[in-house]
């Protein structure tokens, strides 16, 4: 069984519900990838599926969630606006899908990403 700080458990009349940190991280990572202007924190493509949880560090303390995200921002997108939108969307997604309160969403922008020369042609097809 996982350590206590890796699961959030709620005992209900019908049984127990447990949510792992990995599930919360995946939800937060998927929400982050939907924000316009977000890029991967390292050169390469944005992680997909469950791999997006690598973008997120999750802490659970007393049934409350604290999240930290490391991302890049595409050149031309205002960094502050992208970070603000990340905080809002990630918090809303995690709270909606888990019913857990999110106290904090820290965003660390670690690079500016540039579109590859062929990106526009791929989108036009």
N, C-alpha and C positions, 0 to 999 in steps of 0.2 A: 504494500500500500504506500502511496505517496505521503510525503511529509504534510503536516497540517497546513503549512503556508502555501502548498501547491494546489489545494482544493478549497472550494467554497462549498460548504454543505448547509443544507436547510432541511430540517426534519419537519415533515408535514403529517397530517392525519393519515394520509394514504401511504406514506413511506418517506424515503430520503432522496434528495436531489443533490448531486455533486457536480460541480463545474471545475474543470482543470484550468491551470494557467495557460496551457497550450491552446485550449479552445478560445479563451479570451484573447490571446495574442493573435490567433488566426482571424477572428472577427475584426479586431482593430486593424490588422494588416490589410485585409480585404477592403475595409472602408477607406484606408489611406490611399490605396491604388486607384480609387475612383475620383480623387480630387485632381482637377486640372492643374497641370504644372508640376506635379510630383514626378520625380525621377528616382532611379535606384541610388542607394548611397555609394555604390562602387560602379566602375565602368562595367557595362554589360546590360542585359535586359532586366526588366522588373520581374521579380519572382512571381510565380503564379500559384494558384491553389493554396494548399497548406504551407507551402514554402514562404509565403508572405509573413509568417510569424517571426521569421528571422529579422524583420525590420523593427520588431517591437520587444521591449523589455517590460514585463508585467510583474507587479508586486500586489499581493493581497494581504491586507492587514485588517483583522477584525471584520471581515465581510465587505470591506471597501477596497476599491481598485485604484491603483496608481500606474499610469502607463508612460513609457518613454519611447519615442520613435526617432530613428535616424534615417534621414532621407536626403535626396538631392532635389534641386529645383531646376526646371528647364529654364535656360537663358531666355529672358524676355518676360518672364512671369514675375510679378512683384513678390519678393521673398516673404515679407510680412503678411501679405494677403493669403498666400499659399499656406503658411504656418497657421494663421488664424482659422482658415477653412478646415485644415487638418484637425485642429483641436475640437472644433464643433462637430464635424462629421464622425470622428472616431468616438467621442464621448456619447453622442446620440446612438450610434450603432451598438456599442457595447451595452449601454443601459437598456436599450430596447430589446436586445436579444437575450440578455442574461438577467434582467431586472436587478442588477447590482449597481449601487451608486459608484460613479467614477469621480474621485476627488481631484484628480490631477492628470493632465495630458501634457507632457513635456515634449517639445519638438526640437530636435537638433538638426540643423541643416548643415551637412558636411561637405557638399560640393555643388557646383553649378554645372549642369549637364548641357551639352550642345546637341542639336539635332544632327543626325548623320546626313550627308549630302543626298542620299536616295530616299529619305523619309517622305518628302512631299510627293514624289512619284508614286510610292506605294499606296498612299492614302487616296490619290486621285483615281486609281484603277478600280 
